[in-house]
């Protein structure tokens, strides 16, 4: 089972900020701050970020690529 398949089974297509923070073993505020930074992690989290109304979600496919160490721009997701 790939990382993406495992995460999709557990969280679905989109992850909430709290779910991502728990997965990365960080606080929700530190993940939110990381999305504002202009570094490698921040840029990849920005690509995964989706706002629906006032809520912040992250695409599971991009997070799986981030965990696997791949470039989030490969594969066109």
C-alpha positions as CSV (number, residue, x, y, z in Angstrom):
1,X,0.0,0.0,0.0
2,X,1.4,3.4,-1.0
3,X,1.6,6.4,1.3
4,X,-1.2,8.1,-0.8
5,X,-3.5,5.1,-0.5
6,X,-2.9,4.8,3.2
7,X,-3.6,8.5,3.8
8,X,-6.6,8.6,1.4
9,X,-8.1,5.6,3.2
10,X,-7.6,7.3,6.6
11,X,-8.4,11.0,5.8
12,X,-10.1,11.0,2.4
13,X,-9.2,13.3,-0.5
14,X,-8.8,16.4,1.7
15,X,-7.3,16.7,5.1
16,X,-8.2,19.3,7.7
17,X,-5.6,21.5,9.3
18,X,-6.0,19.5,12.6
19,X,-5.5,16.2,10.8
20,X,-2.4,17.4,9.0
21,X,-1.0,18.8,12.2
22,X,-1.5,15.4,14.0
23,X,0.0,13.5,11.1
24,X,3.1,15.8,11.1
25,X,3.2,15.8,15.0
26,X,3.0,19.5,15.1
27,X,0.5,22.0,16.5
28,X,-2.1,23.4,14.1
29,X,-0.7,26.9,14.5
30,X,2.8,25.8,13.5
31,X,1.4,24.2,10.3
32,X,-0.6,27.4,9.6
33,X,2.5,29.5,10.1
34,X,4.5,27.1,7.9
35,X,2.1,27.8,5.0
36,X,3.0,31.5,5.2
37,X,6.8,31.0,5.0
38,X,8.7,31.2,1.7
39,X,10.8,28.0,2.0
40,X,10.6,24.5,0.6
41,X,8.1,23.2,3.1
42,X,5.9,26.3,3.0
43,X,5.8,26.3,-0.8
44,X,4.7,22.6,-0.9
45,X,2.1,23.2,1.8
46,X,0.8,26.2,-0.2
47,X,0.4,24.0,-3.3
48,X,-1.6,21.5,-1.2
49,X,-3.8,24.1,0.5
50,X,-7.4,24.7,-0.5
51,X,-9.9,27.0,1.2
52,X,-13.5,26.1,1.2
53,X,-15.4,28.9,2.8
54,X,-13.5,29.8,5.9
55,X,-12.1,26.4,6.3
56,X,-8.6,25.3,5.4
57,X,-8.0,21.9,3.8
58,X,-4.9,20.2,2.3
59,X,-4.9,17.8,-0.7
60,X,-4.0,14.3,0.5
61,X,-2.1,13.5,-2.8
62,X,0.3,16.4,-2.4
63,X,0.8,15.7,1.3
64,X,1.7,12.0,0.4
65,X,4.2,13.2,-2.1
66,X,5.7,15.6,0.5
67,X,6.0,12.7,3.0
68,X,7.6,10.5,0.3
69,X,10.1,13.2,-0.5
70,X,9.0,13.8,-4.0
71,X,8.4,17.1,-5.7
72,X,4.7,18.1,-5.4
73,X,4.7,19.4,-9.0
74,X,5.5,16.1,-10.5
75,X,2.4,14.2,-11.7
76,X,0.4,17.3,-12.2
77,X,-1.7,17.1,-9.0
